[in-house]
Amino acid sequence: MSQQSPIIADPASATEIASVRTVRVMLVDDSLVVRSILERIVEQRPELKICASVASAREALAYLACEPVDVVVLDIEMPGMNGIDALPHIIERAHNARVLILSSNCVEGGPAAIEALSLGASDTLAKPGRGSFSGRFAEILTERILTLGQQSAALPVLCALPQAEPKPVPQIDTDQPLECIAVAASTGGIPAFANFLAHLDPRIAAPILLTQHLPDAFMEFYARQIGLTTQRRVRVAEAGMAVEPRHIYLAPGDAHLMVVANGRRREIALDRRPVENGCCPSADPMLDSVAEVYGKGGVAVILSGMGRDGANGAARLKAAGGTIFAQAPESCVIWGMPGAVSKAGIAAATLNPDAIALMLGGFLPRRKP
């Protein structure tokens, strides 16, 4: 089935319409004490409503078979079916709902968080000790639930908007060889990148630079996870590494990933200076460097994520002759980063990750008849 860019009459107004809706929240945790604390925290926000509070994954699945929710707050360690095993089933059953993993296993650097994100969780948060649920934790938890819930609620509204005339299939200039693919991603980016990579033609040898917003302690584990799904060599970037074909270079969590020219050799450089958008790692310096080193041979892929990271760098890459792709809102957890690029008019196409990968196949040399 072919993928088309979604037609959105006014994404900003759709989000405003969705934001007035109450976000329906389901809590899934085997501890009655924890559920009671979370219920009190969530219900302090008038925009949030607890629609279900259950002690097991099986109870959650039974509820989701009958009732809709916007956000599922899911523990990992539970008797019977644990949260990781239940996650794919919950995502399938919950349709447009977003899943926030709240677990003591999701400490910084914990592999459970990466595994959950890889399986489609929208976000993770470490569960504090029982005496530390108030204050800053309560504020962070409710803000994340509200953000995810508004994104979830926006999808049906978007579908109900009047349909505009279908846009023509984008015309991409594929005469220039594809020399580098730079990918920017944040919340929801891990499953999006996995989908993109799974559909990327193996004949495409261009190196891939990946800036995914994650703490530094996660990066080695995430690199290993990517390596299990591809024949390309995956490495956490280090300064001075040669940029080679069929390699994926992952930005460390404490530095911006860049590429520099050293004669004919292309090398990795790391930069730790603060950037305007406050992200570290940030996609903007990465895309700036791709514009300078590769120009027309550079392609940017902006995947799901909150904020505007990558928008400025993508604009510079386009000005240098490169090609920009943005993920479509229908497949995003948060259409912030790709939305900023799409709304600025610098994306050659706004598509789902698998469709973007298929578009890149057009850069392959055409076979002579």
C-alpha positions in Angstrom: 0.0 0.0 0.0 1.4 3.4 -1.0 2.0 6.1 1.7 0.8 9.6 1.1 1.4 12.8 3.0 -1.5 13.5 5.3 -3.7 16.5 4.5 -4.1 18.8 7.4 -6.2 21.9 7.1 -4.9 23.7 10.2 -2.8 21.6 12.6 -2.5 24.5 15.1 -6.2 24.9 15.4 -6.7 21.1 15.6 -4.3 21.0 18.6 -6.2 23.8 20.3 -9.5 21.9 19.8 -7.9 18.8 21.3 -6.4 20.7 24.2 -9.8 21.6 25.7 -10.7 17.9 26.0 -10.1 16.2 29.3 -7.2 13.7 29.0 -8.4 10.2 30.1 -5.7 8.4 32.1 -5.4 4.7 33.0 -3.0 3.7 35.8 -1.6 0.2 35.7 0.5 -0.8 38.8 0.2 -3.8 41.1 0.7 -1.6 44.2 -2.5 -0.2 45.6 -0.4 2.4 47.6 1.3 3.7 44.5 -1.9 3.8 42.5 -3.6 5.8 45.3 -0.7 8.3 45.3 -0.7 8.6 41.6 -4.5 9.1 41.5 -4.1 12.1 43.9 -1.3 13.6 41.8 -3.1 13.2 38.5 -6.5 14.5 39.7 -4.9 17.7 41.0 -4.9 18.8 37.3 -8.4 19.7 36.1 -7.4 18.7 32.5 -6.6 15.1 33.6 -9.1 12.4 34.6 -8.5 8.9 36.0 -10.7 6.7 33.9 -9.3 3.4 35.3 -6.8 2.3 38.0 -6.0 -1.4 37.7 -3.5 -3.8 39.3 -2.5 -5.9 36.3 -1.8 -5.9 32.6 -4.7 -8.3 32.0 -7.1 -6.0 33.7 -5.8 -3.1 31.6 -6.3 -5.1 28.4 -9.9 -6.0 29.5 -10.7 -2.4 30.1 -9.2 -1.2 26.8 -11.3 -3.7 24.9 -14.4 -1.7 26.0 -13.3 1.8 26.8 -11.0 4.4 25.2 -8.2 6.1 27.0 -5.7 8.8 26.0 -2.7 7.9 28.2 -1.7 4.6 29.9 0.7 5.0 32.8 2.3 1.5 33.0 4.6 -0.1 35.5 7.1 -2.8 34.4 7.5 -5.0 37.4 4.1 -6.7 38.0 3.1 -10.3 38.7 1.8 -12.3 35.8 2.3 -10.4 32.6 4.9 -7.7 33.2 4.8 -4.3 31.6 7.3 -5.0 28.9 5.5 -8.2 27.7 2.2 -6.4 27.9 3.3 -3.2 26.1 2.8 -4.3 22.5 -0.7 -5.7 23.4 -1.7 -2.5 25.2 -0.5 -0.4 22.2 -2.5 -2.5 19.8 -5.6 -2.5 22.0 -5.4 1.1 23.0 -5.4 2.4 19.4 -4.3 6.1 19.6 -3.4 6.1 23.3 0.1 6.9 24.4 2.0 4.8 26.9 4.1 6.3 29.6 6.3 3.8 31.4 6.6 4.7 35.1 9.0 2.2 36.7 11.9 2.1 39.2 13.7 0.1 36.4 13.7 3.2 34.2 16.7 4.8 35.9 19.1 6.7 33.7 21.0 4.2 31.7 18.6 1.4 32.4 18.1 -1.0 29.5 14.4 -1.4 30.4 13.7 2.2 29.3 15.3 1.7 25.9 13.5 -1.6 25.4 10.2 0.0 26.2 10.8 2.9 23.8 11.9 0.5 21.1 8.6 -1.4 21.6 6.6 1.7 21.1 6.2 3.4 24.5 6.0 7.2 24.1 8.0 8.1 27.1 9.6 6.7 30.3 10.0 8.1 33.8 11.7 6.7 36.8 9.4 5.9 39.7 10.7 7.6 42.9 10.7 6.1 46.4 7.4 6.2 48.2 8.4 9.3 50.1 9.4 11.3 47.0 6.2 11.4 44.9 5.4 15.0 45.7 7.0 18.3 44.5 9.0 18.2 41.3 8.1 14.6 40.4 4.4 15.4 40.5 4.9 18.4 38.3 7.0 16.4 35.7 4.5 13.5 35.7 1.4 15.5 35.1 3.1 17.7 32.4 4.2 14.6 30.5 0.8 13.0 30.8 -0.9 16.2 29.6 1.5 16.6 26.6 1.0 13.0 25.5 -2.7 13.1 26.1 -3.1 16.2 24.0 -1.2 14.6 21.1 -3.4 11.5 21.4 -6.6 13.5 21.5 -5.6 15.5 18.4 -5.6 12.5 16.1 -9.3 12.0 15.7 -9.8 15.7 15.3 -7.3 15.8 12.4 -9.1 12.9 10.7 -12.4 14.8 10.9 -11.1 18.0 9.2 -12.2 18.7 5.7 -10.0 17.1 3.1 -8.1 19.3 0.7 -7.1 18.4 -2.8 -4.5 15.6 -2.7 -1.0 16.9 -3.1 1.1 15.7 -6.1 3.8 13.1 -5.5 6.9 15.1 -4.4 9.5 15.5 -7.1 12.9 14.8 -5.5 16.1 15.7 -7.4 17.9 12.4 -7.3 20.6 13.1 -9.9 22.9 14.1 -7.1 24.5 11.0 -5.4 23.3 10.4 -1.8 26.4 11.0 0.4 25.0 11.3 3.9 21.7 10.7 5.8 21.3 12.8 9.0 18.4 11.8 11.2 17.0 13.9 14.1 14.6 12.3 16.7 13.3 12.7 20.2 10.1 11.5 21.9 8.7 8.7 19.8 11.8 8.6 17.6 13.1 5.2 18.6 10.3 3.1 17.0 10.2 5.6 14.1 13.9 5.2 13.3 13.5 1.4 13.6 10.7 1.6 11.0 12.8 3.8 8.7 15.8 1.6 9.0 13.9 -1.6 8.3 12.6 -0.2 5.0 15.9 1.4 3.8 17.2 -0.3 0.7 20.4 -2.2 1.7 22.0 -1.0 -1.5 22.1 2.5 0.0 25.6 2.8 1.4 25.6 6.4 2.6 26.6 6.8 6.3 23.8 7.7 8.7 24.3 10.2 11.5 21.7 9.9 14.2 20.9 12.5 16.9 18.3 10.9 19.3 17.5 12.8 22.5 18.6 10.4 25.2 20.9 10.6 28.3 24.5 9.6 27.6 24.2 6.5 29.8 21.6 5.1 27.4 23.7 5.4 24.2 25.8 2.3 24.2 22.8 0.1 24.9 20.8 1.8 22.3 23.6 1.4 19.7 23.6 -2.4 20.5 19.8 -2.5 20.1 20.0 -0.8 16.6 22.9 -3.2 15.7 20.6 -6.2 16.2 18.3 -5.0 13.4 20.7 -4.0 10.7 23.8 -5.2 8.8 25.3 -1.7 9.1 27.9 -1.2 11.7 26.5 1.0 14.6 28.8 3.1 16.7 28.4 5.7 19.4 30.3 8.6 17.8 33.8 9.6 19.0 35.9 12.5 17.9 38.2 11.7 15.0 36.3 8.6 13.8 36.3 8.3 10.0 32.8 8.6 8.5 32.5 5.4 6.5 29.9 3.9 4.2 27.3 1.4 5.7 27.9 2.8 9.2 25.5 4.4 11.7 27.0 7.0 14.0 24.9 7.8 17.1 25.4 11.1 18.9 26.6 10.6 22.5 24.2 12.0 25.1 26.5 14.8 26.2 27.7 16.3 22.9 26.5 17.4 19.5 27.5 15.1 16.6 29.1 16.8 13.7 31.1 15.8 10.6 34.1 17.7 9.3 36.3 17.5 6.2 39.9 16.7 6.7 41.2 16.8 3.2 39.3 14.0 1.3 38.6 12.3 4.6 35.3 12.9 6.5 35.6 12.7 10.3 33.4 12.8 13.3 33.7 15.9 15.5 31.9 16.5 18.9 30.8 19.9 20.2 29.6 20.5 23.7 28.9 24.2 23.4 25.3 25.2 24.4 22.9 25.8 21.5 19.9 28.1 21.2 17.3 25.4 21.6 18.9 24.1 24.8 19.1 20.4 23.6 22.2 18.3 24.1 22.7 16.5 21.8 21.2 18.9 19.3 20.4 18.1 15.7 21.0 21.7 14.6 24.8 21.5 14.7 24.7 18.1 13.0 22.7 19.4 10.1 24.8 22.6 9.9 27.9 20.4 9.4 26.2 18.2 6.9 25.2 21.3 4.9 28.8 22.5 4.9 30.5 19.2 4.1 28.0 17.4 1.9 25.8 20.2 0.5 23.5 18.7 -2.2 24.6 15.2 -1.2 23.1 15.5 2.2 19.6 14.3 3.3 17.9 15.2 6.6 15.1 13.0 8.1 13.3 14.7 11.0 11.4 12.2 13.1 8.9 12.4 16.0 9.9 14.7 18.9 8.9 17.7 21.0 10.2 21.2 20.2 12.0 22.6 17.2 15.4 20.9 17.3 16.6 20.4 13.8 14.4 23.1 12.1 17.2 25.7 11.8 19.8 23.1 10.7 17.4 21.7 8.2 16.8 25.1 6.7 20.6 25.6 6.3 20.9 22.1 4.6 18.1 23.0 2.2 19.8 26.3 1.4 22.9 24.3 0.6 21.0 22.1 -1.9 20.2 19.2 0.4 16.9 17.4 0.7 14.7 17.4 3.8 12.0 14.8 4.8 9.7 15.1 7.8 7.7 12.5 9.5 3.9 12.7 9.1 1.8 13.6 12.1 -0.3 10.4 11.8 2.6 8.3 12.8 4.3 10.7 15.3 4.0 10.5 19.1 4.7 14.3 19.0 4.6 16.3 15.8 6.9 19.0 17.2 10.2 18.7 15.4 8.9 17.4 12.1 6.0 19.8 12.3 8.3 22.7 12.6 10.1 21.7 9.4 6.9 20.9 7.6 5.2 24.2 8.5 8.3 26.1 7.5 7.9 24.7 3.9 11.4 23.2 3.7 10.4 19.6 3.7 10.4 17.9 0.2 7.9 15.5 1.6 6.0 14.8 4.9 5.6 11.0 5.1 5.6 8.1 7.5 9.1 6.7 8.2 8.8 3.6 6.0 7.7 5.9 3.1 10.7 8.2 3.6 13.0 5.2 3.4 11.4 4.1 0.2 11.8 7.6 -1.3 15.5 7.4 -0.6 15.7 4.4 -2.9 15.2 6.9 -5.7 18.8 8.1 -5.2 20.2 4.8 -6.2 21.8 4.7 -9.7 19.3 3.8 -12.4 20.0 0.6 -14.1 20.9 1.0 -17.8 18.4 -0.7 -20.2 
